[in-house]
Amino acid sequence: MPDPLIAKLKLLIVETLRLEDIAAADIPDNEPLIGGGLSLDSIDALELVVRLEKEFGIKIASSEEAKRALGSVAELTAYIREHADPSRLPA
């Protein structure tokens, strides 16, 4: 069964960054988000961080922390699970 948090994060990426030509399901779990196949840049990363902070009640305090969190969808999932309020995670 697919991980509901991974599915939600992929959908948030597509919606937040308005990736019209990419379906959420087509984003690989382990591909780098920044500089990878999605061609995301630092502005995209900032937009995504703001959305994630609002959505999950987390605080990504530095650019280094953001780079680690946004390494891939899998890394982002682990970061969210570790730092988010569990009540804000999908069931």
C-alpha positions as CSV (number, residue, x, y, z in Angstrom):
1,M,0.0,0.0,0.0
2,P,1.4,3.4,-0.9
3,D,2.6,5.7,1.9
4,P,-0.1,8.4,2.4
5,L,2.6,11.0,3.4
6,I,4.6,10.4,0.3
7,A,1.5,10.8,-1.9
8,K,0.6,14.0,-0.1
9,L,4.0,15.5,-0.4
10,K,4.2,14.7,-4.1
11,L,0.8,16.4,-4.6
12,L,2.0,19.4,-2.6
13,I,5.1,19.7,-4.7
14,V,3.0,19.7,-7.9
15,E,0.4,22.1,-6.6
16,T,2.8,24.5,-4.8
17,L,5.2,24.8,-7.7
18,R,2.5,24.7,-10.4
19,L,4.2,21.8,-12.3
20,E,1.6,21.5,-15.0
21,D,3.4,18.9,-17.1
22,I,4.2,16.5,-14.1
23,A,1.8,14.2,-12.4
24,A,2.4,13.7,-8.7
25,A,2.7,9.9,-9.2
26,D,5.5,10.4,-11.7
27,I,7.9,12.0,-9.1
28,P,10.4,9.4,-8.1
29,D,10.9,8.9,-4.3
30,N,14.7,9.0,-4.4
31,E,15.5,11.5,-7.1
32,P,17.0,14.8,-6.0
33,L,14.4,17.5,-5.8
34,I,16.8,20.4,-6.3
35,G,18.8,20.0,-9.5
36,G,17.2,16.7,-10.4
37,G,14.7,15.8,-13.0
38,L,12.1,18.3,-11.7
39,S,14.6,21.2,-12.4
40,L,13.7,22.9,-9.2
41,D,15.8,26.0,-8.2
42,S,16.3,28.0,-5.0
43,I,13.1,30.0,-5.5
44,D,11.1,26.8,-5.9
45,A,12.8,25.4,-2.7
46,L,11.8,28.5,-0.8
47,E,8.2,28.3,-1.9
48,L,8.1,24.6,-1.0
49,V,9.6,25.2,2.4
50,V,7.0,27.9,3.2
51,R,4.2,25.6,2.2
52,L,5.5,22.7,4.2
53,E,6.0,24.9,7.3
54,K,2.3,26.0,7.0
55,E,1.0,22.5,6.2
56,F,2.8,20.5,8.8
57,G,3.6,23.1,11.5
58,I,7.4,22.6,11.1
59,K,10.2,25.1,11.1
60,I,13.1,24.7,8.7
61,A,15.6,27.0,10.3
62,S,18.4,27.2,7.8
63,S,19.3,26.8,4.2
64,E,21.5,23.8,5.2
65,E,18.6,22.1,6.9
66,A,16.4,22.9,3.8
67,K,18.9,21.2,1.6
68,R,18.9,18.1,3.7
69,A,15.1,18.0,4.0
70,L,14.6,18.6,0.3
71,G,17.2,16.0,-0.8
72,S,14.4,13.8,-2.3
73,V,10.8,12.9,-1.6
74,A,12.0,10.0,0.6
75,E,14.3,12.3,2.7
76,L,11.5,14.9,2.9
77,T,9.1,12.3,4.2
78,A,11.6,11.2,6.9
79,Y,12.2,14.9,7.9
80,I,8.4,15.6,8.1
81,R,7.8,12.5,10.2
82,E,10.6,13.5,12.6
83,H,9.7,17.2,13.0
84,A,5.9,17.5,12.4
85,D,3.1,17.3,14.9
86,P,1.8,13.7,14.4
87,S,-1.8,15.0,14.3
88,R,-1.0,16.9,11.1
89,L,0.2,13.8,9.2
90,P,-2.1,11.9,6.9
91,A,-3.5,8.7,8.3
